[in-house]
Amino acid sequence: MEILEHDISGPQAWTGNDLADDAGLIALDQPCRDELLELAALLAANPLPVLSLQPDDFGLENCRTLMAEVRRQLDQGLGFAIIDRLPLEHFDDETAAALYWILASMVARPVAQSWDGKMLYDVRDTGKQPGNGVRPDITNAGQNLHTDNSYNLCPPDYVALFCRQTAMQGGVSQLVSFSAAHNRLRAECPELLARLYQDFTFDRQREHAPDDTKVVHHPLFAWNGERLVGRLSKRMVIQGYELEGKVMDETAAAALAALEAAMTAPGMGKVFHFQPGQIQFVNNKTCGHARTAFTDWPEPHRRRHLIRLWLRHQGRAFYNG
């Protein structure tokens, strides 16, 4: 286990105080819009299931250039990017989802988001409460800063969220740099930072075969020789220890609390107010993300609705890679 012994510099070590309001925003320019409008007409005349669509089957030169910049931002820049935005007034729901799928597929391959193989994942309130087997993303509860699928075997490299509808109140997106949080912890409590490089127990959320183990163990921080990698879900850690019937050791609990405090300290994170048609991409290993609790509209067609994709380079498209 290698523990990073120096501060992290570079664009990935940002704090919210460092960033302009439009940081990470990438405009969907007119040439890209024109390509997508042409593609929408082609898809209308030649229907195919969304999951069968591959970007290599289409030209889309301007869109490829734009998505290459998104990928650069994710890997070499801030670790997040927001495309502003798909003109939803020109597309029906299925066509908009298809265009989103094709654009995201230019970043990396979409993979399953549940053990039963779901690829396009609707993020909306189902009226349930978070708990074992109930992901917070299908509730209206607030979330701790986290990485997606931290609690299982093969997390995605990137997370994409396509906004269809916003909530009546709340549901504000939040982002944080793990590198900046690491720098803060190294300055304030290096002994607790070291504990984050050791294993914690995670609840696997019943996303596994019936006879498989219900928990997984891994550290929250790791240094892969090139960059700091985070893998975090405070809620799943707490539930993991409960599910295993063990008490978290005092140092682990203090380290988890210190990380949460560092990430949520004033000026550390970036707040982002989604607008319909925008697409957010996040590097799932260098940034944590969350959203605040929300109150939805009473009308069903106006209720908050995001469509999520998980994108991954390695392994197969299976949930467990």
C-alpha positions in Angstrom: 0.0 0.0 0.0 1.6 3.2 -1.2 0.5 6.4 0.6 1.0 9.7 -1.3 3.5 11.8 0.7 3.1 15.1 -1.1 0.4 17.6 -2.1 -1.3 17.0 -5.4 -1.1 19.9 -7.9 -2.6 20.4 -11.3 -6.1 21.1 -12.6 -7.6 18.0 -10.9 -6.8 19.5 -7.4 -9.3 22.3 -7.7 -11.5 23.8 -5.0 -14.8 25.5 -5.6 -13.2 28.8 -4.7 -10.8 28.3 -7.5 -13.4 27.9 -10.2 -15.3 30.3 -12.4 -19.1 29.9 -12.5 -18.9 28.4 -16.0 -16.0 26.0 -15.2 -16.4 22.7 -17.1 -19.2 24.1 -19.3 -18.8 23.0 -23.0 -21.3 24.6 -25.5 -23.0 22.3 -27.9 -22.2 24.6 -30.9 -24.3 24.9 -34.1 -22.3 22.5 -36.2 -22.9 19.8 -33.6 -26.5 20.7 -33.3 -26.9 20.4 -37.1 -25.3 16.9 -37.1 -27.6 15.8 -34.3 -30.7 17.1 -36.1 -29.6 15.2 -39.2 -29.0 12.1 -37.2 -32.4 12.4 -35.5 -34.1 12.4 -38.9 -32.0 9.4 -40.0 -33.1 7.5 -36.8 -36.7 8.4 -37.3 -36.6 6.9 -40.8 -34.6 3.8 -39.6 -35.7 2.8 -36.1 -33.4 0.7 -33.9 -33.2 0.1 -30.2 -31.1 2.7 -28.4 -28.7 0.1 -27.0 -27.8 -1.1 -30.5 -26.6 2.3 -31.7 -22.9 2.7 -32.2 -21.1 6.0 -32.9 -18.8 4.4 -35.5 -21.9 3.9 -37.7 -22.2 7.7 -38.2 -20.0 10.5 -39.3 -20.6 13.2 -36.7 -17.2 14.8 -37.1 -18.0 17.9 -35.1 -19.6 15.9 -32.3 -16.5 13.7 -32.2 -14.3 16.8 -31.7 -16.6 18.1 -29.0 -16.6 14.7 -27.1 -12.8 14.5 -27.4 -12.7 17.7 -25.5 -15.1 16.2 -22.9 -12.8 13.2 -22.5 -9.8 15.5 -22.2 -11.5 17.4 -19.4 -12.3 14.2 -17.6 -8.9 12.7 -17.8 -6.5 15.7 -17.8 -8.6 18.6 -16.7 -11.0 19.2 -13.8 -12.5 15.7 -13.9 -16.0 16.9 -15.0 -17.7 18.5 -17.9 -21.2 19.8 -18.7 -22.5 19.9 -22.2 -24.9 22.8 -22.7 -27.1 21.4 -24.3 -29.3 19.2 -26.3 -32.2 21.2 -27.9 -35.0 19.1 -26.4 -37.7 21.1 -28.3 -36.6 19.3 -31.5 -36.6 15.7 -30.2 -39.1 13.3 -28.7 -38.0 11.4 -25.6 -36.7 8.3 -27.3 -34.7 10.3 -29.9 -33.1 12.5 -27.2 -32.1 9.3 -25.3 -30.6 7.9 -28.5 -28.5 11.0 -29.2 -27.3 11.1 -25.6 -26.3 7.4 -25.8 -24.3 8.0 -29.0 -22.5 11.1 -27.6 -21.7 9.3 -24.3 -20.4 6.3 -26.2 -17.8 8.5 -27.8 -16.3 9.0 -24.3 -16.2 5.3 -23.4 -18.4 2.2 -23.6 -21.7 2.2 -21.7 -21.9 -0.8 -19.3 -24.6 -2.4 -17.1 -25.7 -0.4 -14.0 -27.3 -3.3 -12.2 -26.7 -7.0 -11.8 -29.7 -7.7 -14.1 -28.0 -5.8 -16.9 -29.9 -2.4 -17.0 -27.9 0.0 -19.2 -30.1 3.1 -19.4 -30.9 4.0 -15.8 -33.8 6.4 -14.8 -32.9 8.6 -11.8 -36.1 9.7 -10.3 -38.0 9.4 -7.0 -40.0 6.2 -6.6 -41.3 7.1 -3.1 -39.0 4.7 -1.4 -36.5 5.4 1.4 -32.8 4.7 1.1 -31.6 1.4 2.6 -30.2 -2.0 1.9 -31.4 -2.8 -1.7 -32.8 0.7 -2.3 -30.3 3.0 -4.0 -30.6 6.7 -2.9 -30.8 7.7 -6.6 -34.4 6.4 -6.8 -35.5 8.4 -3.8 -35.8 12.2 -3.1 -33.3 12.0 -0.2 -30.1 14.0 -0.2 -26.9 12.2 -0.9 -23.4 12.3 0.6 -20.6 12.9 -1.8 -19.8 9.6 -3.3 -18.6 7.6 -6.4 -21.0 5.4 -8.2 -20.9 1.7 -7.6 -18.1 2.1 -5.0 -19.8 -0.8 -3.2 -19.2 -3.4 -5.8 -16.6 -5.1 -8.0 -16.1 -2.9 -11.1 -17.0 0.7 -10.8 -17.4 2.8 -14.0 -14.7 5.2 -15.1 -17.2 7.9 -15.8 -20.7 8.8 -14.9 -23.0 10.6 -17.3 -26.3 12.3 -16.3 -28.7 13.7 -18.9 -31.3 16.1 -17.4 -34.9 15.7 -18.7 -36.7 17.5 -15.9 -35.7 19.4 -12.8 -37.4 19.2 -9.4 -39.7 21.9 -8.1 -37.3 22.6 -5.3 -33.8 21.2 -4.4 -32.0 18.4 -6.2 -28.9 20.6 -6.6 -25.8 18.8 -7.9 -22.6 19.0 -6.0 -19.0 18.1 -7.1 -15.7 17.8 -5.2 -12.1 17.0 -6.1 -10.6 14.1 -4.2 -7.2 15.5 -4.8 -8.1 18.8 -3.1 -9.7 16.9 -0.2 -6.6 14.7 0.1 -4.4 17.9 0.3 -6.6 19.3 3.0 -6.5 16.1 5.1 -2.7 15.8 4.6 -2.3 19.2 6.2 -4.9 18.8 9.0 -4.8 15.1 10.0 -2.3 13.0 8.2 -2.8 10.1 10.6 -6.4 9.8 9.7 -5.6 10.2 6.0 -3.4 7.1 6.2 -6.5 5.1 7.5 -8.4 5.9 4.3 -5.8 3.9 2.3 -6.9 0.8 4.3 -10.0 -1.4 3.8 -13.5 -0.4 4.7 -16.6 -2.6 4.5 -19.3 -1.8 1.9 -22.8 -3.0 1.5 -23.2 -4.4 -2.0 -26.9 -3.3 -2.1 -28.1 -6.8 -3.1 -26.7 -6.2 -6.6 -25.2 -9.7 -6.9 -26.0 -13.3 -7.3 -28.2 -14.8 -4.5 -25.4 -16.9 -3.1 -22.7 -14.2 -3.4 -21.1 -12.3 -0.5 -23.2 -9.3 0.7 -20.3 -7.0 1.4 -17.0 -6.0 -0.3 -13.8 -4.6 1.3 -11.6 -1.9 -0.2 -9.9 1.4 0.7 -11.4 4.8 0.0 -8.2 6.2 -1.4 -5.5 4.6 -3.5 -2.4 5.9 -5.4 -2.1 4.0 -8.8 1.3 5.4 -9.6 -0.1 8.3 -11.6 -3.0 9.7 -9.8 -5.1 9.5 -6.7 -8.2 7.3 -7.1 -11.2 7.6 -4.8 -13.9 5.1 -4.1 -16.4 6.3 -1.6 -19.9 6.0 -0.3 -20.4 6.9 3.4 -23.9 5.4 3.4 -22.8 2.1 2.0 -19.9 1.9 4.4 -22.2 2.4 7.4 -24.6 -0.1 6.0 -21.7 -2.5 5.2 -20.5 -2.7 8.8 -24.1 -3.1 10.0 -24.7 -5.9 7.5 -21.5 -7.7 8.5 -22.4 -7.3 12.2 -19.2 -5.5 13.0 -18.4 -2.2 14.7 -16.3 0.2 12.7 -13.0 0.8 14.5 -12.5 4.3 16.1 -9.8 5.4 13.7 -11.8 4.3 10.6 -14.9 6.2 11.9 -12.8 9.3 12.6 -11.2 9.1 9.2 -14.5 8.7 7.4 -15.8 11.7 9.3 -12.7 13.8 8.6 -13.0 13.0 4.8 -16.7 14.1 4.9 -15.8 17.3 6.7 -13.0 18.1 4.3 -15.1 17.6 1.2 -18.0 19.6 2.5 -16.0 22.5 4.0 -16.9 25.9 2.7 -15.3 26.7 -0.6 -14.3 23.1 -1.4 -17.0 21.9 -3.7 -18.8 23.2 -6.8 -22.5 23.6 -6.9 -24.3 23.0 -10.2 -27.9 23.7 -11.1 -29.0 21.3 -13.8 -31.1 22.6 -16.7 -33.1 20.3 -19.1 -31.0 19.2 -22.0 -27.7 19.5 -20.2 -25.4 16.4 -19.9 -23.0 16.1 -17.0 -19.9 13.9 -17.2 -17.9 13.1 -14.1 -14.6 11.2 -13.7 -15.8 8.6 -11.2 -12.4 8.0 -9.8 -11.1 11.6 -9.3 -14.3 13.5 -8.3 -17.1 12.8 -5.8 -20.6 13.9 -6.7 -23.9 14.3 -4.8 -27.3 16.1 -4.9 -29.4 17.7 -2.3 -32.8 16.5 -1.2 -35.6 17.7 -3.4 -39.4 18.3 -3.5 -41.0 17.3 -6.8 -43.7 18.8 -8.8 -47.2 17.3 -8.3 -47.7 16.7 -12.0 -46.2 13.4 -13.1 -44.9 14.7 -16.4 -43.0 17.5 -14.6 -41.2 15.4 -12.0 -37.4 15.4 -11.7 -35.9 12.9 -14.2 -32.3 12.3 -15.1 -31.0 9.5 -17.3 -27.7 8.0 -16.2 -25.1 6.1 -18.1 -22.0 4.3 -16.6 -19.0 4.3 -19.0 -16.0 2.1 -18.6 -12.9 1.2 -20.6 -11.9 -2.1 -19.1 -13.6 -5.5 -18.8 -16.8 -6.6 -20.4 -20.1 -4.7 -20.4 -21.4 -6.9 -17.6 -22.2 -5.3 -14.2 -19.2 -7.1 -12.7 -17.0 -6.4 -15.7 
